Amino acid sequence: MTLAVRTGASDRIHSILSEIDDNALDRLRKNTVFGMSRLLLERDKLQAAARLLDRYAGLLHPKLRPYFLEQLLALDALGLLSPALSAFCSDFRPAPGAAMLRYLRDAYEAVDEADGLNFEEFVLKPLSDLPEGKHNLMDMRFAPDQRQSLVETIKTHLADQRPLSLLRLGDGEAYAYAAPSMEGIDPDLFLADNVTRERHWWGAAPSPDIRNDILRRVRNAVDSCDILGLPSIYRIARDLPGPGQRFGGGRSQRGLAVVLGACSSEISLDGKIVTEERCHQVALSPAAMAELASAAKAVLVISCWPADQLRLPFAPLEYITVPPAQKLKRLEEAGTQPLFEAYPHILRQIRAAAAPGTLVLVGAGIIGKFLAGEARESGAVAIDVGSMLDYMAGSKTRSVADLI
């Protein structure tokens, strides 16, 4: 089943679903079912998607149903869900984000009082306290006007040749911020998380001086950015702990707590547009990217992928190649200088290539945050597109769950 999802074999999924019983369905991971339902929707097999979610959601603990909210609301709008799931969906209209916050506040089953307080302080409160109004685009996956607003803001800055940067913070960007004190969570785990991140990103640890410089530059870039993508309540719903487990028991949960906690302490949101960290996947469709490129004087791509592999249809187009992440290195590239050593040279290249009216697309992990910031300082419009460039190059570096 998982292979069928990864390969996009929707006909195979349809066949399996007709044979699988509820006991077997109940044993499937929710990530797999999420991928199945998304694939069926993309292939216009709407009835099959509705039947799958009707069956699976009926087996789920209620607090896990919001994980599938995007698909459920789409199917409910077409009148394809059972009365029970349709009633569930009605609670999330017309403002899914606000309703989701209320839902998880009521549905979260804390292990103990400390766990409940942690979840409130490091998840629910930071998201509840985000500024309201036109600068809040946290519901863009359900609001076409928010998606269009983001694209128009970027397009206007390009046309007016005004600098702008859009940065996104997920659980990995916890690397740049201080770990909070979470009762019941060993503080040494946060240190171990960063060791794991360095090994995953670069295959080695930078020196203390370089590490401190990276952290300083990332925080400065975030402080000066104009649009900031943050983990949304939908991402929290994805990463809820299982029964009897406390929030913060997993590395992803700890990362989310660090980033959202920093929004209440270290990160100033004054004057920023806030949106969800998946904004690039939600709003920046190929058509939207073409629209932005047409408004730009030039396009600059900062990525580990060579031009002949990306084959982007923009002109004029320039590339700055960065060392690949550890997970993307081929054997013959084993001696490549890691990005944490190469970035001073790349910053100089950006200063030479970026200019007002230039659209800069950056896919370079956490260091890409301040590469985008450097492009903004040069007057350009920089967008942290992350793994979108991996997909354009034909490398699926994210699981389907990471696309929520």
NORLIN-V392617 format. One record per backbone hydrogen bond with DSSP energy under -0.5 kcal/mol. CO is the residue of the C=O (numbers start at 1). NH is the residue of the N-H. If there is no record, write none. Layout:
<<CO | NH> <CO | NH>>
//
This chain:
<<1 | 5> <2 | 6> <3 | 7> <4 | 8> <4 | 9> <5 | 8> <8 | 10> <9 | 13> <10 | 14> <11 | 15> <12 | 16> <13 | 17> <14 | 18> <15 | 19> <16 | 19> <16 | 20> <21 | 25> <22 | 26> <23 | 27> <24 | 27> <25 | 28> <29 | 33> <30 | 34> <31 | 35> <32 | 36> <33 | 37> <34 | 38> <35 | 39> <36 | 40> <37 | 41> <38 | 42> <39 | 43> <40 | 45> <41 | 44> <44 | 46> <45 | 49> <46 | 50> <47 | 51> <48 | 52> <49 | 53> <50 | 54> <51 | 55> <52 | 56> <53 | 57> <54 | 58> <55 | 59> <56 | 59> <56 | 60> <61 | 64> <61 | 65> <62 | 65> <64 | 67> <65 | 68> <66 | 69> <68 | 72> <69 | 73> <70 | 74> <71 | 75> <72 | 76> <73 | 77> <74 | 78> <75 | 78> <75 | 80> <76 | 79> <82 | 86> <83 | 87> <84 | 88> <85 | 89> <86 | 90> <87 | 91> <88 | 91> <89 | 92> <90 | 93> <94 | 96> <95 | 99> <96 | 100> <97 | 101> <98 | 102> <99 | 103> <100 | 104> <101 | 105> <102 | 106> <103 | 107> <104 | 108> <108 | 110> <112 | 116> <113 | 117> <114 | 118> <115 | 119> <116 | 120> <117 | 121> <118 | 122> <119 | 123> <119 | 124> <120 | 125> <123 | 127> <124 | 128> <125 | 129> <127 | 130> <133 | 136> <135 | 137> <135 | 274> <137 | 140> <137 | 276> <139 | 142> <139 | 143> <142 | 144> <143 | 146> <143 | 147> <144 | 148> <145 | 149> <146 | 150> <147 | 151> <148 | 152> <149 | 153> <150 | 154> <151 | 155> <152 | 156> <153 | 157> <154 | 158> <155 | 159> <156 | 160> <157 | 161> <157 | 162> <158 | 161> <164 | 382> <165 | 167> <165 | 226> <165 | 227> <166 | 384> <167 | 229> <168 | 170> <170 | 173> <171 | 174> <172 | 175> <173 | 176> <174 | 177> <180 | 182> <181 | 183> <182 | 185> <184 | 186> <186 | 189> <187 | 190> <187 | 191> <188 | 192> <189 | 193> <190 | 194> <191 | 195> <192 | 196> <193 | 197> <194 | 198> <195 | 199> <196 | 200> <197 | 201> <198 | 202> <198 | 203> <198 | 204> <199 | 203> <200 | 327> <201 | 326> <207 | 211> <208 | 212> <209 | 213> <210 | 214> <211 | 215> <212 | 216> <213 | 217> <214 | 218> <215 | 219> <216 | 220> <217 | 221> <218 | 222> <219 | 223> <220 | 224> <221 | 225> <222 | 225> <226 | 273> <227 | 167> <227 | 229> <228 | 275> <229 | 169> <230 | 277> <232 | 236> <233 | 237> <234 | 238> <235 | 239> <237 | 240> <242 | 245> <246 | 249> <250 | 254> <251 | 255> <252 | 256> <253 | 257> <254 | 258> <255 | 259> <256 | 260> <257 | 261> <258 | 262> <259 | 263> <260 | 264> <261 | 264> <262 | 265> <262 | 266> <262 | 267> <266 | 268> <269 | 272> <272 | 274> <273 | 228> <274 | 137> <275 | 230> <276 | 279> <278 | 281> <278 | 282> <279 | 283> <279 | 284> <280 | 284> <283 | 285> <285 | 289> <286 | 290> <287 | 291> <288 | 292> <289 | 293> <290 | 294> <291 | 295> <292 | 295> <292 | 296> <293 | 296> <298 | 359> <299 | 318> <300 | 361> <301 | 303> <301 | 320> <302 | 363> <303 | 322> <306 | 309> <306 | 310> <307 | 311> <312 | 314> <316 | 299> <318 | 301> <320 | 303> <325 | 328> <325 | 329> <326 | 329> <330 | 333> <331 | 334> <333 | 336> <338 | 341> <338 | 342> <339 | 343> <342 | 345> <342 | 346> <343 | 347> <344 | 348> <345 | 349> <346 | 350> <347 | 351> <348 | 352> <349 | 353> <350 | 354> <355 | 358> <357 | 297> <357 | 298> <358 | 360> <358 | 381> <359 | 300> <359 | 361> <360 | 362> <360 | 383> <361 | 302> <362 | 385> <362 | 386> <364 | 367> <364 | 368> <366 | 369> <366 | 370> <367 | 370> <367 | 371> <368 | 372> <369 | 373> <370 | 374> <371 | 375> <372 | 376> <373 | 377> <374 | 378> <375 | 380> <376 | 379> <379 | 357> <380 | 164> <380 | 382> <381 | 360> <382 | 166> <383 | 362> <383 | 385> <385 | 388> <386 | 389> <387 | 391> <388 | 392> <389 | 393> <390 | 395> <391 | 394> <394 | 396> <395 | 397> <399 | 402> <400 | 403> <401 | 404>>
//
